[in-house]
């Protein structure tokens, strides 16, 4: 079948190019015109044993058919790819030139009976590999947007999470710089609707909010802390220098701070939850479940468990871009763990990158409404 120029100018129509420039028929014609090239060597190899010669040629013919089947699969793959790109000449059915495969297989077997299968094999395999390589190059160019302006690619989930973490890190750096400027030049901005005591009096009273999080998501934890501080809260984050614990048993000091803090903000985060092989592929709550299965101690679980047992205000917070299905599935993981199962019934609050301040404002309103923090 003769085709005109490719109908999609943004992408090289490799499907058509391959069909019009294929040397398949020439390969088989050449193989048939050289019937005696390898016949003598095979005859010498089999030493005139007709049965051995027949089996030898039979398996050789089978190999040729396998090569042709590979060609058919390759043609179908190329065709389907172009059909997915909207090529009007690539119909939704199998390629109409697939019939050439059957003809080629017959010619291949006939050529092998004359002893020229070695040539046929070599040429067919080489062409198949060349076509596959060129086609993959065309796909790569199209996927990066260099040759097909209409193709839309959706980044993998892992790439989205890495991008979100990078954005969170950028936000953290910006917030940290802003916070340093605030500490040097001005006092923290206090919500005018709240009757807040002086910062020195608040410091003596301890902390208002305890941040429970995974170290792999420190950036977002710091961003939430700084935003909550703008409302006048004293927020504890164990990694912060000003919140640093003194010398001694770290876990005991951490638990004392947690016991004296009325509000817990629990970050529900996707993977990774750590850089080791166990936590890297797991979300924050999947890590709790896995640690329980292995009989290990998870300190985030201990923090949540103690807060629930003390009837503190516990607020799960998650990235709104993950969707409600994410938080529902994550909270559901805890239903089988008695000490933290109560978290599944708590209202979870999303934060949104593009509406970050407004998102934290909603959390602040919930804390004020609960009366957990006395201003």
N, C-alpha and C positions, 0 to 999 in steps of 0.2 A: 504494500500500500504506500502510495506517495503522499507526503505531507508537505504543506507550505511552511513558511517561517513560523517559529514558535509564537503562539497567540498571547503569551504573557511576557511582555518585554522586560519586566523587572527581574525575571529569573531565567537562567539558561535551561531550556527544556531538554534535559538530558535524556528523558524517556524517548523523545523523538530522535534526538541525535544518535542515540544508541541503535535505534531501529534502522535508521537510514544508512548508517556507516558500518553496520555489523558485517564482519567478514566470515560469518558462520558458513554460508553456502560455499564460499570460495575454499574454505578449509576442507570441507568434505569433498569438493570436486578435486582438489589437489590430492587428497588421500586416495580417491578412487583411481586417479591417473597414475598412481605409483603402487600398483598392487603387488609388485614383486620385490620391493625394496627390502622388506623385512621377512618375506616369506621363506627365503633360503635359510636365513639364520634360525628361524623357528623350526624349520624342518630338520636342520642339522642338530638343533638342541634336543628335539624329541626322538632323533635317530630313527625316523620312519615309523614310530609307534603311533598308529592311527588313533587309538583310544586316548593316549596321552596328548596327542595333537588336538583332538576334539575337546577335551576338558580344558586344555590351555586356552583355546580360542573362545570357549564358552565363558570362562571367567573374565577373559579380556572384554568380551562383548558386554558382560554385566557391568564392568567398570565403566565402559562407554555410556551405557544407559544411566548410570548414576551421575556422570558428569552432565548429561543432558537434563536430568531431573534438577540438578543444581542450577542450571541455566534457566529452566522454567521458573524455579522459585525466585531467582534473582530478577527476572523480567517482571514477575508479578509484584515483587516488592517495589521496584522502580515505578511501575504503573500505579500502584496504590498510593505511593507517596505523592506523585504528581496529581492524582485525583484529589488528595487531601489539600493540595495547594490551590485548588480551584481551576486546574487546567481543563479547558472545555474539550480538548481532544483526548483526554484520558477518561474514559467512561467508568462507571462504577463496577462494570463487569471485568472479568479477566482480560488481559491483552488479546486482541484479535490475531496477533502474530504468534500466539502460543502454538498454533497448528504447525508452525515451522519446526517446533521442537520435536514433534512426532516424526516429521520427515527427516529431520537431522538424525534422530536416533536410528531410523531404518538405514540411512546412508552410512552411519557410523558402524552398525553391525555388518553391513555388506562390505565395507572397507576392511573391517577386521578379518573377515573370512578370507580376504585376499592377502592378509598379512601386513596391512599398512596401518593397523590400529595404533601403533606407537606414535606415528606422526599425528594422527587424529587426536589422540589423548593429549599430547603436548600442546598442540595449538588451542584446543578447546579449553584446557585448564588455564593456560596463559591468558586467553581472552577473558575468561570468567573473572580471574583475579584482577585484571586491568579494569574491567567494567565496574567491579565492586569498589575498587579503590577510588576511581573517578566519581562514582555516585556518592560515596561517603564524603568526599571533599565538597561536592555540591550541597549536600545536606548541612555540613558544618557552616558553610558560608551563609546559607539561608537562615540557619538558626541564630546566627549573630547579627542578622539584619542587614547584611551587606548586599544580598542579591534578591531579597523578596520583601518588599515593603509592607505586604499585607499580612505576613505571618506574625502572630502574637504568641510570645512564650511566657509561661507562668513560672516564676522562680520556685525551686523546690522549697519545701517547708524548712529544711535546715538552713537554706540560704536566707530565708525571711527572718528566722530567729537570730542568725548572726548579724544581719543588718539591724534588727531591733536592738541587739545588745550594743552594737557600735553607736547607734543613736543615743542609747541610754548613757553610754560612756561620755559622749560629747555633752549631753545635757548635764551630767554630773560635773564635768570640768567647768562648764559655764556657771553652774550653781555654786560650785566651790569658790570660784573667783569672786562671785557676787557676795557670797557669805563672808569672805575675808574682808571685803570692802565694808560691809555692814558693821562687822565687829570693830573695825578700826575707826570708822567715821560716825556711824549713827547707831541708835538702839534698834532692836528688832521692832518691826511694825506690829502693833497690837490691834486685834479686831475691836473696833469702836463699840460694838454691841456687847462686848464681854467686860465684866468687872474684874480686871486682872491685877494681881498684886505685883509688887516690884520684883525684878529678876532676882535680886539677892534673897528675898523671902522665899521665892519659888524654889531656888536652888537648895535652900535648907530643907525644904519639904521633900526633896527627891525628884523623881521623874513622873511624868504624866502618861507617857506612851512608851511601850517597849516594842522594838522592831524585831520580829522573828523572821529570819531570811536565810537563804543559802549564800555562801561566800562568792559563788560564781555569778551572783546577781547583785553584787555590792553597789553597782552604779545606780540602779533604780531605787535601792533602799535609801541611799544617801539623798537622792533627789526628793523622795517622799518626805524624808526627815526634814530637809531644809524648808520645804513648803509648809509642813505642819508647824514648824517653829515660827513661821510668819504670823500664825494665829496666837502665839504666846505660849505654846506647849513646850514643856521640857521633854525632849525625845531621846531615848537611850538607844544607841547603836554601838555595839561592843567594839567595832573596828575603829571608831572615832577616837582621836587622841584625848579630846576633852572629856569623853565618856569612859576613858580607859580605866581599867580596874587596877588596884594596887597589887603589890607582891603577895604571893600566896596561892592558894588553890583557886584557879580561874573559875571552875564550874561552880564551886560553892558561892563565890562572890556573885557570879552571874545569877544564880538562883535567888540570892537575897535581894538583888535589885528587882528581879522579876516578881518576887512575892510582894514587894512594896509598891509596885506600879499598877494602877487601876485599869489601864487600857492596853490591849495587845493588838498590834497590827501584824497579821500573818501574811507574808507574801507567798502567793501560790504561783510558782514560776515553771515554765517548761524546761526541758532539758537544755543544756547540761546542768546537773546539780553538783558537779565536781569534775576534777581532771583525771580521776582514776577510772579504771575499766568498769567498775561497778556503777558509779554514779553518773558517768558521762552520758550514757544513753537514757537516763531517767529524769523525770520531772521531780519537783520537790516532794510531792506526796507519793509518787511511785517509789521514791527512795525510802520513805518511811515504811511502806509495805514490804519492800525488798529486805530492809534491815531487820524487820520483824521475822521474816521468813528465815533469815540466816542466823537469828538469835543475837544480832548485834545491837548496840545502843545508838539510837539516833537522838541527838540533843535537841533538835527542833521538835521532835515528838515530846520530849520531856517538858520543854517550855510550854507547848500547847496544852499538854495534859495538866500541868500544874495550874495554868490559867483557867481552864474549864472547871477544874475541881474547886477553885476558889471563887467561882461565879463572877469572874472578871468580864469586862466587856471585850469580847474577842471579835475582831473584824478581819475576815479574809479579803485580801485585795489582789487583783489580777490585772493583767494587761488586756484592755478591752478589745484589742485587735485579735485576740485568741478566740473571742466569741463566748456566748453563754454555754454552748455545748462543752467547751473545754473546762470551765469551772464546775459545771454539773458533774462531768465525768471524774474530775479530780476529787471533789468533795465526796463523791460516792465511793471512792477507794477506801475511805476511812471508816465506813460503816461496819466493817468487820473487825475493827480494833476498838475495844471497849473504852480505853482511856481517852481516845480522841474522837470517838464516833459522834460526840455532841457537836463537833464543828460543822458537820454536814447540814445541820439545821440552821446555821447562822446565815444572815444576809451577807452576801459577798458584794463588794463594790469594785467596779472597774476604774482604771485610770486610762486616759487617752493621751497619746503623745501630742496631738494637736490642740487638746483642751485640757492640758495638765493642771493648771491652776483651778479651773472650774471643777475638775474631777476631785481634787483634794478638798475643795470647798464643800462638796457633798459629804465627804467623810467627816469633815469638821462639824458640819451641821448634825450628823448622826451622833457624834460624841456629845455635843451640847445637849441634844434632845434627851439622851440617855441619862444625863446628870452624873456620869461617872467621874468627871473632872470638876472639881469645885473651884471656880474662878473667884 
